[in-house]
Amino acid sequence: MKFGFFVTGTASADYAELLRQAIYGEELGFDTVWLRERHFNTVAGRNLWPSPLIIGAYIAAKTSRLRIGVGSRILPLDHPIHIAEDAATVDVISGGRLDFGVARVGENELYQQGFGVPQEETRGRFEESLDIILQAWTQQRISYQGKYYKIPEVTILPKPIQRPHPPVFVVGKGPESLSLAARKGFPIFIAAAQMIPEVKKTQEFYWKELEAAGHSRDRIELPVNRFIYVAETMAKAKAEMEEPFMAFLSRGTTSDIKEYFFREEEDLTFDNLFKEACIFGDPDYCIQQIQRLQKEIDLKYLLCTFNYFTIDLKQSLKSMEMFAKYVMPHFKK
């Protein structure tokens, strides 16, 4: 199994400390570090980064094996030529270690409003932008005449090292986004906030669409994100995470993360979330929960969320270290 981890924010970390955490992931044996694109945060320690490809270039220069995942670049917020050039540059700097996630919209409508992109244009801009980026990476010269982007014949450099291009991952929970990814043969992200039945339903829909598009599922690994916290005992894990995790879900300053659980408010108790959406506990319990996931869903690539803006960075790092030392080796034999 492959293991990746998100580096976002915590209650007590600055950019330098979070960058050290990202680089530390290589030493701990993780396969990929993932960086989100986030804007307009007003709460200290909230999700980062506004410029994930810049951060990715820094991490690339400080590591030799760790893959750098952007999860994800919100395509309608920038011109596709800029995105194609920047992403290819990271791929070159890293020696071909970029994983490129794409998204249509941000956490809430303020993203689109702040960048002057009407909500109703986001799907069209997303699809045109993705087409342009792929052409820029794979063709010597391109031209494009779309509804939103018109590009004369130009050469776009650099070209990425990976052929035909860096792996592309699509963020989306709706059928349109899932179908688009399947048609192109690109894997999708499974959000940490999806309960196990929803994960299974999402995967089944995607696999059906993928096969209908004529693509083989043999080469596709669907990253599944889970909330992770590892402590020495079950009691300690629950005591240290119940209040901070419920506060994390009720953050209120952006779109409500709770909507992704597809459950009524009264069902979103810590006990229910503990059983269906989180892997919180001692190492043995965490191993058992991952084994359970392997039986109930397609799980070959686990993305770990260790950081929460409601807990201290030291707690996040300790949990991450325990996961790498006691849990990951069980699945990397």
C-alpha positions as CSV (number, residue, x, y, z in Angstrom):
1,M,0.0,0.0,0.0
2,K,1.1,3.6,-0.7
3,F,0.9,6.2,2.0
4,G,0.7,10.0,1.5
5,F,0.0,12.8,4.0
6,F,-1.4,16.3,3.9
7,V,0.5,19.2,5.4
8,T,-2.0,21.9,6.2
9,G,-2.1,24.0,9.3
10,T,-2.2,23.4,13.1
11,A,-2.9,25.5,16.1
12,S,0.8,26.5,16.6
13,A,2.8,26.2,13.4
14,D,4.3,28.7,11.0
15,Y,5.4,28.1,7.4
16,A,8.9,27.1,8.3
17,E,7.7,24.5,10.8
18,L,5.2,23.0,8.4
19,L,7.8,22.9,5.7
20,R,10.0,20.9,8.0
21,Q,7.1,18.5,8.6
22,A,6.7,18.1,4.9
23,I,10.4,17.2,4.4
24,Y,10.4,15.0,7.5
25,G,7.8,12.8,5.7
26,E,10.6,11.5,3.5
27,E,12.6,10.3,6.5
28,L,9.6,8.6,8.0
29,G,9.0,6.6,4.8
30,F,5.9,8.2,3.3
31,D,5.5,8.1,-0.4
32,T,3.9,11.5,-1.1
33,V,3.3,14.8,0.6
34,W,0.1,16.6,-0.4
35,L,-0.4,20.4,-0.5
36,R,-3.8,22.0,-0.7
37,E,-4.6,25.4,-2.4
38,R,-6.4,27.6,0.0
39,H,-7.2,31.3,0.1
40,F,-8.8,34.0,2.3
41,N,-8.4,32.1,5.6
42,T,-8.9,34.3,8.7
43,V,-8.3,31.7,11.4
44,A,-4.8,31.0,12.6
45,G,-3.6,27.6,11.7
46,R,-6.2,27.0,9.1
47,N,-5.6,25.2,5.8
48,L,-2.7,26.3,3.7
49,W,-1.3,27.0,1.0
50,P,-2.2,29.9,-1.4
51,S,0.7,28.9,-3.7
52,P,1.1,25.2,-3.4
53,L,3.4,24.8,-6.5
54,I,5.9,27.3,-5.0
55,I,5.9,25.3,-1.8
56,G,6.3,22.1,-3.9
57,A,9.4,23.5,-5.6
58,Y,11.0,24.2,-2.2
59,I,10.1,20.6,-1.0
60,A,11.5,19.2,-4.2
61,A,14.9,20.9,-3.6
62,K,15.1,19.5,0.0
63,T,14.1,15.9,-0.8
64,S,15.2,13.1,-3.2
65,R,12.5,10.5,-3.1
66,L,9.3,12.0,-1.7
67,R,6.6,12.7,-4.4
68,I,5.0,16.1,-4.3
69,G,1.3,16.2,-4.6
70,V,-0.8,19.3,-5.3
71,G,-4.2,18.5,-4.0
72,S,-5.5,20.5,-5.7
73,R,-4.8,23.4,-8.0
74,I,-8.1,25.2,-8.5
75,L,-8.0,25.7,-12.3
76,P,-10.5,28.5,-12.9
77,L,-8.6,30.9,-10.6
78,D,-5.6,31.2,-12.9
79,H,-4.7,31.2,-16.5
80,P,-3.9,27.6,-17.7
81,I,-0.6,28.6,-19.3
82,H,0.7,29.9,-16.0
83,I,-0.4,26.6,-14.3
84,A,1.1,24.4,-17.0
85,E,4.4,26.3,-16.8
86,D,4.6,26.3,-13.0
87,A,3.6,22.6,-12.6
88,A,6.1,21.5,-15.3
89,T,8.8,23.5,-13.6
90,V,8.2,21.6,-10.3
91,D,8.3,18.3,-12.2
92,V,11.6,19.3,-13.7
93,I,13.1,20.5,-10.4
94,S,12.0,17.4,-8.6
95,G,13.3,15.0,-11.3
96,G,9.8,13.8,-12.2
97,R,8.1,13.6,-8.7
98,L,5.0,15.8,-9.2
99,D,1.5,14.5,-8.7
100,F,-1.0,17.1,-10.0
101,G,-4.4,17.4,-8.5
102,V,-7.1,19.6,-10.1
103,A,-10.3,21.1,-8.8
104,R,-13.1,23.1,-10.2
105,V,-14.0,25.3,-7.2
106,G,-12.6,26.2,-3.8
107,E,-14.0,25.6,-0.3
108,N,-16.7,28.3,-0.8
109,E,-18.0,30.9,-3.2
110,L,-15.6,33.5,-1.8
111,Y,-12.8,31.9,-3.8
112,Q,-14.6,32.5,-7.1
113,Q,-15.8,36.0,-6.0
114,G,-12.3,37.0,-4.9
115,F,-10.7,36.0,-8.2
116,G,-13.6,37.4,-10.3
117,V,-14.8,34.1,-11.7
118,P,-18.6,33.7,-11.9
119,Q,-19.8,30.5,-10.3
120,E,-21.6,29.5,-13.5
121,E,-18.4,29.6,-15.5
122,T,-16.3,27.4,-13.3
123,R,-17.1,24.1,-15.0
124,G,-16.5,25.4,-18.5
125,R,-13.3,27.1,-17.4
126,F,-12.1,24.0,-15.6
127,E,-12.6,21.7,-18.6
128,E,-11.0,24.1,-21.0
129,S,-8.1,24.8,-18.7
130,L,-7.4,21.1,-18.2
131,D,-7.4,20.6,-21.9
132,I,-4.9,23.4,-22.4
133,I,-2.6,22.2,-19.7
134,L,-2.5,18.7,-21.1
135,Q,-1.8,20.0,-24.6
136,A,0.9,22.3,-23.2
137,W,2.7,19.4,-21.6
138,T,2.5,17.0,-24.5
139,Q,2.7,19.1,-27.7
140,Q,5.5,21.1,-29.1
141,R,3.2,24.0,-30.1
142,I,-0.4,24.6,-29.3
143,S,-3.2,26.9,-30.2
144,Y,-6.7,27.0,-28.6
145,Q,-10.0,28.6,-29.4
146,G,-12.5,28.0,-26.6
147,K,-15.3,29.9,-25.0
148,Y,-13.1,31.2,-22.2
149,Y,-9.5,30.9,-23.4
150,K,-8.2,31.9,-26.8
151,I,-4.5,31.2,-27.3
152,P,-2.5,31.9,-30.5
153,E,0.0,29.3,-31.7
154,V,2.7,29.2,-29.1
155,T,5.5,27.1,-27.6
156,I,5.1,26.4,-23.9
157,L,8.1,25.4,-21.9
158,P,9.4,23.6,-19.9
159,K,7.9,20.2,-20.7
160,P,7.5,17.9,-17.7
161,I,10.0,15.0,-17.2
162,Q,7.2,12.5,-16.7
163,R,5.7,11.1,-19.9
164,P,3.2,11.7,-21.2
165,H,2.7,14.1,-18.3
166,P,2.6,14.1,-14.5
167,P,-0.2,11.9,-13.0
168,V,-3.4,13.9,-12.8
169,F,-5.9,13.5,-10.0
170,V,-9.4,15.0,-10.0
171,V,-11.1,16.5,-6.9
172,G,-14.9,16.3,-7.0
173,K,-17.9,14.6,-5.3
174,G,-20.6,15.2,-7.9
175,P,-21.3,12.9,-10.8
176,E,-20.2,15.4,-13.4
177,S,-16.7,15.6,-11.9
178,L,-16.4,11.9,-11.3
179,S,-17.5,11.2,-14.9
180,L,-15.1,13.7,-16.3
181,A,-12.2,12.0,-14.4
182,A,-13.3,8.6,-15.5
183,R,-13.6,9.6,-19.2
184,K,-10.0,10.9,-19.1
185,G,-8.7,7.9,-17.1
186,F,-7.6,10.1,-14.2
187,P,-8.0,8.9,-10.6
188,I,-10.2,10.8,-8.1
189,F,-9.6,11.9,-4.6
190,I,-11.9,10.3,-1.9
191,A,-12.4,12.9,0.8
192,A,-11.7,12.2,4.5
193,A,-15.2,13.5,5.3
194,Q,-16.9,10.6,3.5
195,M,-18.2,7.8,5.6
196,I,-17.3,4.3,4.5
197,P,-20.7,3.6,2.7
198,E,-20.3,6.9,0.8
199,V,-16.7,6.0,-0.1
200,K,-17.9,2.6,-1.5
201,K,-20.7,4.3,-3.4
202,T,-18.3,6.9,-4.9
203,Q,-15.8,4.3,-5.9
204,E,-18.4,2.0,-7.5
205,F,-19.8,4.9,-9.6
206,Y,-16.3,5.9,-10.7
207,W,-15.3,2.3,-11.7
208,K,-18.5,1.9,-13.7
209,E,-17.8,5.2,-15.5
210,L,-14.2,4.3,-16.1
211,E,-14.9,1.0,-17.6
212,A,-17.7,2.5,-19.8
213,A,-15.0,5.0,-21.1
214,G,-12.8,2.0,-22.1
215,H,-10.1,2.4,-19.5
216,S,-8.7,-0.4,-17.4
217,R,-8.9,-0.1,-13.7
218,D,-5.7,-2.2,-13.2
219,R,-3.4,0.9,-13.4
220,I,-5.7,3.2,-11.3
221,E,-5.0,3.8,-7.6
222,L,-7.7,5.8,-5.9
223,P,-6.3,7.9,-3.0
224,V,-8.6,7.6,0.0
225,N,-8.1,10.3,2.6
226,R,-8.8,9.6,6.3
227,F,-8.5,11.6,9.5
228,I,-5.7,10.0,11.6
229,Y,-4.6,10.3,15.2
230,V,-2.3,7.7,16.8
231,A,-1.6,7.6,20.6
232,E,-0.2,5.1,23.0
233,T,-3.7,3.9,24.2
234,M,-7.3,4.0,23.0
235,A,-8.3,6.1,26.0
236,K,-5.6,8.7,25.3
237,A,-6.5,9.0,21.6
238,K,-10.2,9.6,22.4
239,A,-9.5,12.0,25.2
240,E,-7.0,14.0,23.2
241,M,-9.1,14.2,20.0
242,E,-12.8,14.3,20.9
243,E,-13.1,18.0,21.7
244,P,-10.5,19.2,19.2
245,F,-12.0,17.1,16.3
246,M,-15.5,18.3,16.9
247,A,-14.3,21.8,17.1
248,F,-12.4,21.2,13.8
249,L,-15.7,20.1,12.1
250,S,-17.5,23.2,13.4
251,R,-14.9,25.7,12.1
252,G,-17.6,27.9,10.5
253,T,-15.3,30.2,8.6
254,T,-15.5,28.3,5.3
255,S,-17.9,25.9,3.8
256,D,-19.1,23.5,6.4
257,I,-17.0,20.3,6.3
258,K,-19.9,18.4,7.9
259,E,-21.9,18.6,4.6
260,Y,-19.5,16.1,3.1
261,F,-20.5,13.4,5.6
262,F,-24.0,13.2,4.0
263,R,-25.6,12.7,7.4
264,E,-28.1,14.6,9.5
265,E,-26.6,16.9,12.1
266,E,-27.8,14.8,15.0
267,D,-26.0,11.7,13.5
268,L,-22.6,13.5,13.5
269,T,-21.6,12.5,17.0
270,F,-18.0,11.8,17.9
271,D,-18.8,8.1,18.4
272,N,-20.4,7.8,14.9
273,L,-17.5,9.6,13.3
274,F,-15.0,7.6,15.2
275,K,-16.4,4.4,13.8
276,E,-16.9,5.5,10.2
277,A,-14.7,8.4,9.2
278,C,-11.7,8.5,11.6
279,I,-8.8,6.3,12.4
280,F,-8.1,7.4,16.0
281,G,-6.5,5.0,18.5
282,D,-3.5,3.0,19.5
283,P,-1.4,1.4,16.8
284,D,-3.1,-2.0,16.9
285,Y,-6.5,-0.4,16.5
286,C,-5.3,1.8,13.6
287,I,-4.0,-1.3,11.8
288,Q,-7.3,-3.1,12.4
289,Q,-9.2,-0.1,11.0
290,I,-7.1,0.1,7.8
291,Q,-7.6,-3.7,7.4
292,R,-11.3,-3.1,7.7
293,L,-11.1,-0.5,5.0
294,Q,-9.2,-2.9,2.7
295,K,-12.1,-5.4,3.1
296,E,-14.9,-2.9,2.6
297,I,-13.5,-0.6,-0.2
298,D,-10.8,-0.5,-2.8
299,L,-7.8,0.7,-0.8
300,K,-4.3,0.7,-2.3
301,Y,-3.4,4.4,-1.5
302,L,-4.1,5.9,1.9
303,L,-3.8,9.7,2.4
304,C,-3.4,10.7,6.0
305,T,-4.7,13.9,7.6
306,F,-2.6,14.3,10.7
307,N,-2.9,18.1,11.1
308,Y,-5.9,19.9,12.6
309,F,-5.9,23.6,13.4
310,T,-7.4,22.8,16.8
311,I,-4.4,20.9,18.0
312,D,-0.7,21.7,18.6
313,L,1.9,20.8,15.9
314,K,3.8,18.7,18.4
315,Q,0.7,16.5,18.8
316,S,0.4,16.2,15.0
317,L,4.0,15.3,14.6
318,K,3.9,12.7,17.4
319,S,0.9,11.0,15.9
320,M,2.5,11.1,12.5
321,E,5.7,9.5,13.9
322,M,3.8,6.7,15.7
323,F,1.8,6.0,12.5
324,A,5.0,5.7,10.5
325,K,6.8,3.6,13.1
326,Y,4.1,1.2,14.2
327,V,1.3,1.2,11.6
328,M,2.8,1.8,8.1
329,P,5.3,-1.1,8.3
330,H,2.5,-3.6,8.7
331,F,1.2,-2.7,5.2
332,K,4.6,-2.3,3.5
333,K,5.8,-5.8,4.1
